[in-house]
């Protein structure tokens, strides 16, 4: 990497204002199916305004079948951070299933308990994608190379042990990035257009309005499925049908880049919020 490129990246990342939650940008071949005969039924009783979550799933591990890029129209990737859990994550999956939509989930390794294995299997059985959001959700730009690798390796193993495949993409906690991370993480870095939905102060209506305002072909939408974030679940009931009515197909990140003819593994020091972006940020 040239000295100029390093200087530009440091200047870009050094000026990012970090918040207490995950922040986002404001402004291949056909996979084989894998089957598992495990079946589970889970019912979670609602508390106050929390929706009831009832799930009966026979798990079939399937990645979304890739069409020819010319067969896609407008595409958007919904992405969700901070899972998995057995409540909100399942509620998000219920809405996706209702509207025949796919999405990508960025998991925190330390949240992957045995209780969450079934929801992870359900996620991939629906053609959705599971990716890495680090092990501890710490500021990785303050870590050494060895610490960064340990975070990534541990999370990848936890995910692979449950669903059989490793993550394809990485979302940096707090979108805090530096050169050491780029040099030691061999996955495309993903940001996205967010609506600060990690904050309970942001209303359902605000989440819907900002998400739809930022929608564009090739966009990555950054949302959160942390336990208890039912306002985003409620917002999805408006966001998804509105996007579909505008002609968008809701796809995984793998599909998004494939549809746009972009190989994100070839881009150096890039943090993606749109598959079609022409700058590093």
C-alpha positions in Angstrom: 0.0 0.0 0.0 1.3 3.4 -0.9 2.0 6.1 1.7 -0.6 8.3 0.0 -3.3 5.6 0.3 -2.5 5.1 4.0 -2.7 8.8 4.7 -6.0 9.1 3.0 -7.5 6.2 4.9 -6.3 7.5 8.3 -7.7 10.9 7.5 -11.1 9.3 6.7 -11.3 7.0 9.6 -9.8 9.4 12.2 -12.7 11.8 11.7 -15.5 9.4 12.4 -17.6 10.3 15.4 -18.4 7.2 17.4 -21.7 6.7 19.3 -22.7 4.3 22.0 -24.4 2.0 19.4 -23.5 0.8 15.9 -23.5 3.7 13.5 -24.1 3.7 9.8 -23.7 6.0 6.8 -26.4 8.6 6.6 -26.8 10.4 3.8 -20.1 -17.0 -7.6 -21.8 -19.7 -8.6 -25.1 -21.4 -7.6 -24.5 -22.7 -4.1 -25.3 -26.3 -3.2 -28.0 -27.0 -0.6 -27.2 -28.7 2.6 -29.9 -30.5 4.7 -30.3 -31.2 8.3 -33.2 -33.2 9.7 -33.4 -31.3 12.9 -36.9 -29.8 13.7 -37.8 -27.5 16.6 -40.8 -25.7 17.8 -40.3 -22.6 20.0 -43.0 -20.3 21.4 -42.2 -17.1 23.3 -45.0 -15.4 25.2 -45.3 -11.7 24.6 -44.5 -9.2 27.2 -46.3 -5.8 27.1 -46.1 -4.7 23.4 -43.6 -7.3 22.4 -44.9 -9.5 19.5 -45.5 -13.2 20.0 -42.9 -15.3 18.3 -43.9 -18.8 17.3 -41.5 -20.8 15.1 -41.8 -24.3 13.7 -39.0 -24.9 11.3 -37.5 -27.9 9.6 -33.9 -26.8 8.9 -32.6 -26.9 5.3 -29.3 -25.1 4.8 -29.7 -23.2 1.6 -27.9 -20.2 0.2 -30.0 -18.1 -2.2 -29.7 -19.2 -5.8 -27.8 -16.7 -7.8 -29.4 -15.5 -11.1 -27.6 -14.0 -14.0 -26.9 -10.3 -13.1 -29.1 -9.2 -16.0 -32.1 -10.9 -14.4 -32.0 -8.6 -11.4 -33.7 -5.3 -11.3 -33.3 -2.9 -8.4 -31.8 -4.6 -5.4 -31.3 -3.6 -1.7 -29.7 -5.6 1.1 -31.2 -5.3 4.5 -28.6 -6.1 7.2 -29.0 -6.6 11.0 -26.4 -6.2 13.7 -25.9 -7.4 17.3 -27.7 -10.8 17.3 -28.3 -13.5 17.6 -31.0 -14.0 20.2 -34.2 -16.1 20.4 -36.6 -13.2 20.6 -36.0 -10.2 18.3 -34.0 -12.2 15.8 -36.9 -14.6 15.4 -39.3 -11.8 15.1 -37.3 -10.2 12.3 -37.2 -13.5 10.5 -41.0 -13.8 10.8 -41.4 -10.5 9.0 -38.8 -11.5 6.3 -40.6 -14.8 5.8 -44.0 -13.1 5.6 -42.8 -10.9 2.7 -40.5 -13.5 1.0 -37.5 -11.3 1.6 -33.9 -12.2 2.4 -31.3 -10.3 4.5 -27.9 -10.6 6.0 -27.2 -10.8 9.8 -23.9 -9.7 11.4 -23.5 -11.7 14.6 -21.5 -10.9 17.7 -19.6 -14.0 18.6 -20.2 -13.7 22.4 -23.9 -13.7 21.7 -23.8 -17.2 20.1 -25.1 -19.4 22.9 -26.5 -22.8 22.5 -30.0 -21.4 22.9 -29.4 -19.4 19.7 -28.3 -22.3 17.5 -31.8 -23.0 16.2 -32.4 -19.3 15.2 -29.1 -19.4 13.3 -30.2 -22.5 11.5 -33.5 -21.0 10.7 -31.7 -17.9 9.3 -29.8 -19.9 6.7 -32.7 -22.2 6.0 -34.6 -19.1 4.8 -31.8 -18.2 2.3 -30.5 -15.4 4.5 -26.8 -14.9 5.3 -24.8 -14.9 8.5 -21.7 -12.7 8.8 -19.3 -11.4 11.4 -19.6 -8.4 13.7 -16.6 -9.4 15.8 -16.4 -11.5 19.0 -16.8 -8.8 21.7 -18.1 -5.7 19.8 -15.1 -3.7 21.0 -13.2 -0.9 19.2 -11.0 -3.0 17.1 -9.1 0.0 15.8 -7.5 0.1 19.2 -6.3 -3.5 19.0 -3.1 -5.1 17.9 -2.9 -7.3 14.8 -2.9 -10.5 16.9 -6.0 -9.3 18.9 -7.8 -8.5 15.7 -7.1 -11.9 14.3 -8.2 -13.6 17.5 -11.5 -11.7 17.4 -12.2 -12.7 13.8 -11.0 -16.4 14.1 -13.1 -17.0 17.2 -16.2 -15.6 15.7 -15.8 -17.5 12.4 -15.4 -20.7 14.3 -18.5 -20.1 16.4 -20.5 -19.5 13.3 -19.1 -22.4 11.3 -19.6 -24.8 14.2 -23.4 -24.1 14.0 -24.2 -23.6 10.3 -21.2 -25.2 8.6 -19.9 -22.2 6.7 -17.7 -19.2 7.7 -18.8 -15.5 7.3 -18.3 -13.8 3.9 -18.5 -10.2 5.1 -17.4 -8.2 8.2 -19.1 -5.2 9.8 -16.7 -3.3 12.1 -18.1 -2.5 15.5 -19.0 1.2 15.7 -17.7 1.4 12.0 -14.3 2.2 13.6 -11.7 1.2 11.1 -8.0 1.6 10.6 -5.2 0.2 8.4 -4.3 -2.6 10.9 -7.8 -4.0 10.6 -7.7 -3.9 6.8 -4.4 -5.6 6.8 -5.5 -8.4 9.1 -9.1 -9.1 8.2 -9.5 -11.0 4.9 -13.2 -10.1 4.4 -15.0 -7.2 2.7 -15.8 -4.4 5.2 -19.5 -3.4 5.2 -21.0 -0.2 6.5 -24.5 0.8 5.4 -27.2 3.5 5.5 -28.5 3.6 9.1 -31.4 5.2 11.0 -29.9 4.9 14.5 -32.4 2.2 15.3 -30.2 1.0 18.1 -31.6 3.9 20.2 -35.0 3.5 21.7 -35.5 7.2 21.4 -35.9 6.8 17.6 -39.5 6.1 16.9 -40.9 3.5 14.5 -42.1 6.3 12.2 -38.6 7.8 12.1 -37.0 4.5 11.3 -39.4 3.9 8.5 -39.0 7.5 7.1 -35.2 7.6 7.1 -34.8 4.1 5.7 -37.1 4.7 2.8 -35.5 8.1 2.2 -32.1 6.5 1.8 -33.2 3.6 -0.4 -31.5 3.4 -3.7 -30.3 0.6 -6.1 -27.4 -1.3 -4.7 -27.8 0.2 -1.2 -27.0 -1.6 2.1 -29.4 -0.8 4.9 -28.0 -1.0 8.5 -30.5 -2.1 11.1 -30.3 -3.9 14.5 -31.9 -7.1 15.8 -30.6 -6.8 19.4 -32.8 -8.3 22.0 -35.7 -6.1 22.8 -35.5 -3.9 19.7 -39.1 -4.5 18.7 -39.5 -1.0 17.3 -37.4 -2.1 14.3 -39.5 -5.2 13.9 -42.6 -2.9 13.7 -40.8 -0.7 11.3 -40.0 -3.6 9.0 -43.7 -4.2 8.6 -43.8 -0.9 6.7 -40.3 -0.8 5.2 -40.3 -4.1 3.4 -43.7 -3.8 1.6 -42.9 -0.2 0.7 -39.5 -1.2 -0.8 -41.1 -4.0 -2.7 -43.9 -1.7 -4.0 -41.1 0.5 -5.4 -39.7 -2.5 -7.3 -36.8 -3.5 -5.1 -35.8 -7.1 -4.5 -34.5 -7.6 -1.0 -31.4 -9.8 -1.2 -28.4 -10.9 0.7 -25.0 -9.1 0.4 -23.7 -12.0 -1.7 -26.6 -11.5 -4.1 -26.3 -7.7 -4.0 -22.7 -7.6 -5.2 -23.3 -10.4 -7.7 -26.3 -8.6 -9.2 -24.2 -5.5 -9.7 -21.2 -7.4 -11.1 -18.9 -6.3 -8.3 -16.3 -8.4 -6.5 -15.9 -6.8 -3.1 -12.9 -9.0 -2.3 -10.9 -7.1 -5.0 -11.4 -3.6 -3.6 -8.5 -2.4 -1.4 -9.3 -0.6 1.8 -13.0 -0.1 0.9 -15.9 0.1 3.4 -19.2 -0.5 1.5 -22.5 1.2 2.0 -23.5 0.6 -1.7 -22.3 -2.0 -4.1 -22.1 0.6 -6.8 -20.0 3.1 -4.8 -16.8 4.5 -6.5 -15.0 5.7 -3.5 -13.4 3.8 -0.5 -16.2 5.1 1.7 
